[in-house]
């Protein structure tokens, strides 16, 4: 049974993805712990060790301070804690603060708007006055980021020609910085300027400037739920590849060519870069001979975001001759990607694999907790983390899922796994 993050976690991590924002969690301490640790691990900042970190709201930890509601507060209300906490958060000088209610705190009915209005954060704090705990993590992430962008972004008056924003990246992505940086480099090699990556380390100023971009280039449609529609409605041209997210060489090339076709940019340098990486893999496979041949016929299970699962499944089947035995997509899936995945599996005579959670197989691709659990229980030979709750935070070498670095990471895991068998 897989353990997936929910929309509540997505909302907190979306706000935490903004480099100069602060999240104030209005809720019990237990709702804080996982999020404060995870945010610090995937997106560490240079926080000064000032005395405010030792306040009752930070308790010595720099990310996701909380009001620490108790049984008294749930009965009598906790506006007084918000009034005390907001000035402490303001003292750390965030460009914006996002107040998020825990599922329980959302039922109390505290007047958060009044607390914000009377605090030093008046005019630069937003309250997410809704419970997203029953929503998919992708919806919580995209929806929260959309609300923040609406709050900070000016009207689209000027358009900077030849500029773009990358949509659908998140700090929940495995090795998100490496994946983001390579995709930015690929796009900029085509002559476009990437001015913002909403959801992946952008600052408040970056989000404001994002309204001026000429193009919005979609990486993962599920993770920019609502955001791409917002930018499209403002007049921005949205670019989305039919190949899905840029996972595997074929999908990455399709992504580049779609950008070139829509924007008029020159794909030559980007395609040459991808071809060079393809050649490295080809030479490695030829040099390994028998060890590389061992990959052929391996069975695999894959589960995750539909726009990632679809191109990954196609690449494993077409390029590596691996056989899918279980293919599942997370809640909040993009229906276009899901339908194309089902169609591919049908044309490949693997229709029965769809809709099954990861099962006994040679290689499993999913979130790290499930992949590692399956490996330790001898239900798979090779675990490859690709999802939100992934392991690998301590990786030093780049190991994202997107781009050519993603190809190298996935092949490394598979080849190392078949070594000596």
VEXKELUM-298706 format. One line per field, with one value per residue (C-alpha): z, y, x; residue in three letters. Coordinates in steps of 0.2 Angstrom, whole numbers, padded with zeros to 4 digits. Last residue first. Layout:
N
z	(Z, ...) .
y	(Y, ...) .
x	(X, ...) .
r	(ALA, ...) .
! end
This chain:
421
z	(-0058, -0054, -0059, -0063, -0050, -0055, -0072, -0067, -0055, -0067, -0081, -0071, -0066, -0083, -0091, -0077, -0081, -0099, -0094, -0079, -0066, -0055, -0049, -0049, -0039, -0021, -0015, 0003, -0001, -0010, -0004, -0012, -0004, -0020, -0033, -0043, -0032, -0042, -0032, -0041, -0037, -0032, -0019, -0008, 0007, 0008, -0010, -0009, 0006, -0003, -0018, -0006, 0004, -0012, -0022, -0038, -0050, -0047, -0056, -0057, -0052, -0037, -0038, -0039, -0039, -0053, -0064, -0080, -0082, -0090, -0105, -0109, -0127, -0134, -0142, -0126, -0116, -0127, -0127, -0108, -0107, -0119, -0109, -0093, -0101, -0108, -0091, -0081, -0065, -0048, -0040, -0044, -0060, -0060, -0071, -0065, -0076, -0088, -0099, -0102, -0120, -0115, -0128, -0133, -0116, -0104, -0115, -0116, -0098, -0093, -0106, -0098, -0079, -0079, -0086, -0076, -0059, -0050, -0051, -0061, -0060, -0070, -0078, -0086, -0103, -0109, -0095, -0096, -0113, -0104, -0094, -0109, -0119, -0107, -0120, -0132, -0118, -0113, -0131, -0133, -0117, -0122, -0139, -0132, -0122, -0137, -0146, -0132, -0133, -0152, -0150, -0138, -0150, -0165, -0157, -0164, -0157, -0167, -0151, -0155, -0166, -0155, -0139, -0147, -0154, -0136, -0128, -0142, -0139, -0120, -0123, -0134, -0123, -0107, -0096, -0103, -0096, -0109, -0127, -0133, -0127, -0119, -0123, -0116, -0124, -0111, -0113, -0095, -0097, -0102, -0087, -0075, -0085, -0083, -0064, -0061, -0060, -0062, -0054, -0065, -0081, -0078, -0089, -0096, -0105, -0102, -0116, -0118, -0100, -0092, -0078, -0072, -0066, -0051, -0048, -0049, -0036, -0024, -0027, -0037, -0030, -0040, -0038, -0051, -0062, -0068, -0081, -0093, -0108, -0125, -0138, -0140, -0128, -0115, -0116, -0113, -0099, -0090, -0092, -0084, -0070, -0066, -0065, -0054, -0042, -0041, -0035, -0035, -0038, -0022, -0024, -0039, -0058, -0067, -0077, -0084, -0088, -0104, -0112, -0131, -0131, -0114, -0113, -0104, -0096, -0087, -0071, -0056, -0048, -0029, -0024, -0040, -0039, -0021, -0026, -0041, -0029, -0018, -0032, -0040, -0024, -0017, -0034, -0035, -0018, -0021, -0012, 0005, 0015, 0005, 0019, 0014, 0020, 0013, 0021, 0012, 0020, 0012, 0015, 0034, 0039, 0053, 0061, 0063, 0046, 0048, 0064, 0057, 0042, 0053, 0062, 0070, 0063, 0073, 0059, 0049, 0064, 0063, 0045, 0048, 0043, 0031, 0034, 0019, 0022, 0009, 0007, 0023, 0036, 0050, 0062, 0052, 0058, 0076, 0072, 0066, 0081, 0094, 0085, 0078, 0096, 0102, 0087, 0095, 0099, 0114, 0112, 0099, 0108, 0125, 0117, 0110, 0095, 0092, 0082, 0070, 0062, 0045, 0043, 0054, 0068, 0086, 0093, 0079, 0087, 0105, 0101, 0100, 0081, 0086, 0095, 0078, 0070, 0053, 0040, 0024, 0016, 0014, 0001, 0001, 0018, 0027, 0018, 0024, 0042, 0044, 0035, 0045, 0061, 0058, 0059, 0076, 0083, 0082, 0070, 0061, 0051, 0047, 0030, 0026, 0008, 0002, -0008, -0014, -0013, 0005, -0001, -0013, 0001, 0013, 0000, -0006, 0011, 0014, -0004, 0001, 0002, -0004, 0006, -0006, 0000) .
y	(-0056, -0048, -0030, -0030, -0017, -0006, -0006, -0001, 0012, 0020, 0019, 0029, 0042, 0044, 0046, 0059, 0069, 0070, 0079, 0075, 0062, 0071, 0063, 0075, 0069, 0073, 0063, 0065, 0069, 0052, 0045, 0050, 0055, 0065, 0051, 0044, 0032, 0017, 0000, -0014, -0033, -0032, -0040, -0045, -0037, -0024, -0020, -0017, -0006, 0004, 0007, 0011, 0024, 0031, 0036, 0025, 0015, -0003, -0015, -0034, -0037, -0041, -0028, -0009, -0003, -0010, 0002, -0002, -0019, -0028, -0017, -0024, -0029, -0015, -0006, -0007, -0001, 0014, 0018, 0017, 0029, 0041, 0041, 0045, 0059, 0067, 0065, 0074, 0064, 0072, 0055, 0046, 0035, 0016, 0004, -0014, -0028, -0017, -0027, -0020, -0018, -0004, 0009, 0005, -0002, 0008, 0024, 0021, 0018, 0034, 0044, 0039, 0039, 0057, 0065, 0052, 0057, 0042, 0023, 0011, -0008, -0017, -0033, -0036, -0043, -0034, -0027, -0041, -0035, -0021, -0033, -0043, -0029, -0016, -0006, -0006, 0000, 0014, 0020, 0021, 0031, 0043, 0045, 0049, 0063, 0070, 0069, 0079, 0093, 0093, 0094, 0109, 0118, 0116, 0120, 0137, 0147, 0150, 0150, 0136, 0125, 0127, 0123, 0108, 0103, 0104, 0094, 0081, 0079, 0077, 0064, 0054, 0055, 0049, 0060, 0077, 0078, 0072, 0069, 0080, 0094, 0110, 0128, 0141, 0158, 0172, 0182, 0184, 0170, 0159, 0164, 0159, 0143, 0138, 0141, 0132, 0115, 0118, 0102, 0091, 0098, 0093, 0103, 0116, 0131, 0148, 0160, 0179, 0182, 0199, 0191, 0181, 0197, 0197, 0179, 0183, 0197, 0185, 0173, 0157, 0141, 0128, 0132, 0146, 0144, 0162, 0173, 0160, 0169, 0161, 0158, 0139, 0137, 0146, 0131, 0118, 0128, 0130, 0112, 0108, 0120, 0113, 0095, 0099, 0110, 0097, 0083, 0072, 0083, 0090, 0106, 0109, 0111, 0112, 0128, 0135, 0154, 0161, 0176, 0180, 0196, 0204, 0208, 0223, 0226, 0209, 0215, 0214, 0197, 0196, 0190, 0181, 0172, 0167, 0160, 0150, 0143, 0137, 0129, 0121, 0113, 0107, 0100, 0091, 0084, 0076, 0084, 0078, 0088, 0104, 0114, 0131, 0149, 0150, 0167, 0179, 0191, 0206, 0219, 0218, 0209, 0221, 0214, 0222, 0216, 0199, 0196, 0203, 0191, 0176, 0178, 0161, 0149, 0134, 0121, 0126, 0123, 0105, 0103, 0113, 0131, 0140, 0157, 0163, 0177, 0187, 0196, 0189, 0200, 0188, 0200, 0197, 0179, 0185, 0199, 0185, 0174, 0184, 0189, 0172, 0165, 0177, 0171, 0154, 0149, 0143, 0125, 0121, 0133, 0124, 0107, 0114, 0124, 0125, 0142, 0135, 0140, 0132, 0133, 0139, 0126, 0132, 0131, 0142, 0147, 0146, 0158, 0151, 0155, 0173, 0174, 0174, 0160, 0168, 0157, 0153, 0143, 0124, 0118, 0099, 0096, 0111, 0109, 0091, 0094, 0109, 0099, 0083, 0092, 0105, 0095, 0088, 0105, 0109, 0122, 0138, 0135, 0151, 0149, 0162, 0168, 0173, 0158, 0153, 0134, 0135, 0141, 0126, 0115, 0120, 0118, 0101, 0095, 0100, 0093, 0075, 0066, 0048, 0031, 0016, 0000) .
x	(0117, 0134, 0128, 0109, 0106, 0120, 0114, 0096, 0101, 0114, 0101, 0088, 0101, 0108, 0091, 0086, 0102, 0097, 0081, 0069, 0070, 0084, 0100, 0114, 0129, 0128, 0114, 0109, 0091, 0091, 0075, 0058, 0042, 0037, 0041, 0056, 0064, 0072, 0072, 0080, 0078, 0059, 0048, 0062, 0055, 0069, 0067, 0048, 0051, 0064, 0052, 0038, 0047, 0056, 0041, 0039, 0049, 0051, 0063, 0063, 0045, 0033, 0019, 0018, -0001, -0011, -0022, -0014, -0004, -0019, -0017, 0000, -0002, 0009, -0005, -0015, -0001, 0001, -0018, -0019, -0004, -0012, -0028, -0018, -0009, -0024, -0033, -0020, -0019, -0025, -0024, -0007, -0005, -0003, 0007, 0010, 0018, 0028, 0041, 0058, 0065, 0077, 0073, 0054, 0048, 0058, 0055, 0036, 0035, 0045, 0035, 0018, 0024, 0030, 0014, 0003, 0012, 0018, 0018, 0029, 0031, 0045, 0049, 0066, 0066, 0081, 0091, 0104, 0109, 0119, 0129, 0133, 0140, 0146, 0156, 0141, 0130, 0142, 0145, 0126, 0124, 0137, 0130, 0113, 0121, 0129, 0112, 0104, 0116, 0115, 0096, 0098, 0110, 0099, 0082, 0081, 0066, 0050, 0040, 0028, 0038, 0054, 0045, 0037, 0054, 0062, 0048, 0048, 0067, 0064, 0050, 0062, 0077, 0068, 0058, 0053, 0035, 0022, 0026, 0012, 0022, 0014, 0018, 0006, 0006, 0003, -0013, -0018, -0030, -0016, -0006, -0020, -0024, -0005, -0006, -0023, -0014, 0004, 0010, -0002, 0005, 0023, 0036, 0024, 0032, 0024, 0028, 0029, 0035, 0029, 0018, 0034, 0041, 0030, 0034, 0053, 0051, 0043, 0057, 0057, 0065, 0055, 0036, 0036, 0052, 0055, 0064, 0069, 0077, 0074, 0089, 0087, 0102, 0091, 0078, 0092, 0100, 0083, 0080, 0097, 0094, 0077, 0083, 0098, 0088, 0073, 0084, 0068, 0053, 0045, 0053, 0042, 0042, 0025, 0028, 0044, 0043, 0048, 0056, 0059, 0048, 0046, 0027, 0021, 0004, 0001, -0007, 0004, 0009, 0009, -0009, -0013, 0004, 0000, -0017, -0009, 0005, -0009, -0019, -0003, 0003, -0014, -0019, -0002, -0004, -0021, -0036, -0043, -0031, -0035, -0044, -0048, -0044, -0026, -0022, -0011, 0002, 0010, -0003, -0003, 0013, 0017, 0001, -0017, -0023, -0015, -0025, -0041, -0039, -0036, -0053, -0052, -0066, -0062, -0064, -0049, -0039, -0042, -0037, -0021, -0023, -0011, -0004, 0007, 0019, 0027, 0044, 0050, 0058, 0063, 0054, 0038, 0037, 0038, 0025, 0013, 0015, 0007, -0008, -0010, -0009, -0022, -0034, -0034, -0052, -0060, -0063, -0049, -0038, -0040, -0036, -0019, -0014, 0005, 0005, 0017, 0034, 0036, 0055, 0069, 0069, 0074, 0056, 0049, 0033, 0038, 0053, 0070, 0071, 0068, 0085, 0094, 0103, 0103, 0094, 0104, 0091, 0089, 0076, 0075, 0080, 0073, 0057, 0056, 0060, 0048, 0034, 0036, 0036, 0022, 0006, 0012, 0014, -0004, -0012, -0010, 0005, 0015, 0024, 0038, 0042, 0060, 0064, 0046, 0046, 0039, 0023, 0021, 0027, 0014, 0000, 0006, 0007, -0011, -0015, -0010, 0007, 0006, 0009, 0008, 0000) .
r	(UNK, UNK, UNK, UNK, UNK, UNK, UNK, UNK, UNK, UNK, UNK, UNK, UNK, UNK, UNK, UNK, UNK, UNK, UNK, UNK, UNK, UNK, UNK, UNK, UNK, UNK, UNK, UNK, UNK, UNK, UNK, UNK, UNK, UNK, UNK, UNK, UNK, UNK, UNK, UNK, UNK, UNK, UNK, UNK, UNK, UNK, UNK, UNK, UNK, UNK, UNK, UNK, UNK, UNK, UNK, UNK, UNK, UNK, UNK, UNK, UNK, UNK, UNK, UNK, UNK, UNK, UNK, UNK, UNK, UNK, UNK, UNK, UNK, UNK, UNK, UNK, UNK, UNK, UNK, UNK, UNK, UNK, UNK, UNK, UNK, UNK, UNK, UNK, UNK, UNK, UNK, UNK, UNK, UNK, UNK, UNK, UNK, UNK, UNK, UNK, UNK, UNK, UNK, UNK, UNK, UNK, UNK, UNK, UNK, UNK, UNK, UNK, UNK, UNK, UNK, UNK, UNK, UNK, UNK, UNK, UNK, UNK, UNK, UNK, UNK, UNK, UNK, UNK, UNK, UNK, UNK, UNK, UNK, UNK, UNK, UNK, UNK, UNK, UNK, UNK, UNK, UNK, UNK, UNK, UNK, UNK, UNK, UNK, UNK, UNK, UNK, UNK, UNK, UNK, UNK, UNK, UNK, UNK, UNK, UNK, UNK, UNK, UNK, UNK, UNK, UNK, UNK, UNK, UNK, UNK, UNK, UNK, UNK, UNK, UNK, UNK, UNK, UNK, UNK, UNK, UNK, UNK, UNK, UNK, UNK, UNK, UNK, UNK, UNK, UNK, UNK, UNK, UNK, UNK, UNK, UNK, UNK, UNK, UNK, UNK, UNK, UNK, UNK, UNK, UNK, UNK, UNK, UNK, UNK, UNK, UNK, UNK, UNK, UNK, UNK, UNK, UNK, UNK, UNK, UNK, UNK, UNK, UNK, UNK, UNK, UNK, UNK, UNK, UNK, UNK, UNK, UNK, UNK, UNK, UNK, UNK, UNK, UNK, UNK, UNK, UNK, UNK, UNK, UNK, UNK, UNK, UNK, UNK, UNK, UNK, UNK, UNK, UNK, UNK, UNK, UNK, UNK, UNK, UNK, UNK, UNK, UNK, UNK, UNK, UNK, UNK, UNK, UNK, UNK, UNK, UNK, UNK, UNK, UNK, UNK, UNK, UNK, UNK, UNK, UNK, UNK, UNK, UNK, UNK, UNK, UNK, UNK, UNK, UNK, UNK, UNK, UNK, UNK, UNK, UNK, UNK, UNK, UNK, UNK, UNK, UNK, UNK, UNK, UNK, UNK, UNK, UNK, UNK, UNK, UNK, UNK, UNK, UNK, UNK, UNK, UNK, UNK, UNK, UNK, UNK, UNK, UNK, UNK, UNK, UNK, UNK, UNK, UNK, UNK, UNK, UNK, UNK, UNK, UNK, UNK, UNK, UNK, UNK, UNK, UNK, UNK, UNK, UNK, UNK, UNK, UNK, UNK, UNK, UNK, UNK, UNK, UNK, UNK, UNK, UNK, UNK, UNK, UNK, UNK, UNK, UNK, UNK, UNK, UNK, UNK, UNK, UNK, UNK, UNK, UNK, UNK, UNK, UNK, UNK, UNK, UNK, UNK, UNK, UNK, UNK, UNK, UNK, UNK, UNK, UNK, UNK, UNK, UNK, UNK, UNK, UNK, UNK, UNK, UNK, UNK, UNK, UNK, UNK, UNK, UNK, UNK, UNK, UNK, UNK, UNK, UNK, UNK, UNK, UNK, UNK, UNK, UNK, UNK, UNK, UNK, UNK, UNK, UNK, UNK, UNK, UNK) .
! end
